[in-house]
Amino acid sequence: MTRDCRHGKTSHESPWLFIASDGGPLFDSGEVWACHLAWSGNQTYRLDNLPQHEPLLGAGELLGPGEIQLLPGSDYATPQVCFSWSDRGLDGMAAQALRSTKDLLTCRCGTAILAPAYSTYRIELGEISSYPRGYKENGGIFCHNNPSISIANAKIGNDSEAFNVYTRTCPAYVEQYSEVHRTEPYVYCQMVAGPEAPTPGEGKNSWLTGTAAWTFVDVSQYLLGVQPTFDGLRLEPHLPAQFTELHIERGWRGVRYVIDARRTGKAPLTVDGKPRQRYHRADRGTRN
């Protein structure tokens, strides 16, 4: 089986992960194999199920006729393929990726976009290698993608790391490093100089970012866990153990919800004193 993508990333036909599983892929159980092609151009993915060996999973650059011509003695480096396996379903695979993200890309100031950074200009790579090491796309910490990392940790139950990712770029938590950060202490900036930069932790381009909007989604819907859905309002907080009680007020579909949560080790839900499931459909009025 092959799948070709002729419109590069991030087209709708380009998979971030090409996944094979033992039966239908499950989030919390079962074996899962996957690959990701680290390439922004045309791509091809394939799964070979041949009788003489185990099934093979692979990916590569999709080249057109005559696109690459090699002279005698010359060579060509193909894009890198990243493989992953889990025996704990898709969540197990996500946990491995997030662990590597923390170990390889994360410092006190946030999570960098790549490592190691390019140290020389590479004309074939375009803009990314034109920046100094640790800045912008070349190993900088782009603040607006850090909320997505926090959300991913929350979705697999890594509540402490989900909150830590949030605090590493939140202005209220980095104010103590203002002499290093050097931007207004009440606003997000576009990026922070990464660990390989000459001035790690220094903020750049304050106000010029969508980080605040993404962080609001992270805090309201995943850390606090108040999620509006088509079926109803879902409650599923993901905060670390030091948060033992919450008081939240949320207006939604003409209803004002007053939500009080207390950490008990269980997940019961009552609405106006009556037991409910995690979802509650909104009627007009006030709900407690």
Stockholm file with secondary structure:
# STOCKHOLM 1.0

chainA/1-288         MTRDCRHGKTSHESPWLFIASDGGPLFDSGEVWACHLAWSGNQTYRLDNLPQHEPLLGAGELLGPGEIQLLPGSDYATPQVCFSWSDRGLDGMAAQALRSTKDLLTCRCGTAILAPAYSTYRIELGEISSYPRGYKENGGIFCHNNPSISIANAKIGNDSEAFNVYTRTCPAYVEQYSEVHRTEPYVYCQMVAGPEAPTPGEGKNSWLTGTAAWTFVDVSQYLLGVQPTFDGLRLEPHLPAQFTELHIERGWRGVRYVIDARRTGKAPLTVDGKPRQRYHRADRGTRN
#=GR chainA/1-288 SS CEEEESSCTTSTTCCSCEEEESSSCCSSSBCEEEEEECCSSCEEEEEECCTTSCCEEEEEECCCTTSCCCCTTCCCCCCCEEEEEESBHHHHHHHHHHHHHHHHHEETTEECSCSSCCCSCCGGGGGGGGSCTTBTTBTCEEGGGHHHHHHHHHHTTCHHHHHHHHHHHCHHHHGGGHHHHCSCTTSCEEEECCTTSSSTTCEEEETCSSHHHHHHHIIIIIISCEEECSSCEEECCCCCTTCCEEEEEEEETTEEEEEEEECCSSCCEEETTEEECSEECCCSEEEC
#=GC SS_cons         CEEEESSCTTSTTCCSCEEEESSSCCSSSBCEEEEEECCSSCEEEEEECCTTSCCEEEEEECCCTTSCCCCTTCCCCCCCEEEEEESBHHHHHHHHHHHHHHHHHEETTEECSCSSCCCSCCGGGGGGGGSCTTBTTBTCEEGGGHHHHHHHHHHTTCHHHHHHHHHHHCHHHHGGGHHHHCSCTTSCEEEECCTTSSSTTCEEEETCSSHHHHHHHIIIIIISCEEECSSCEEECCCCCTTCCEEEEEEEETTEEEEEEEECCSSCCEEETTEEECSEECCCSEEEC
//
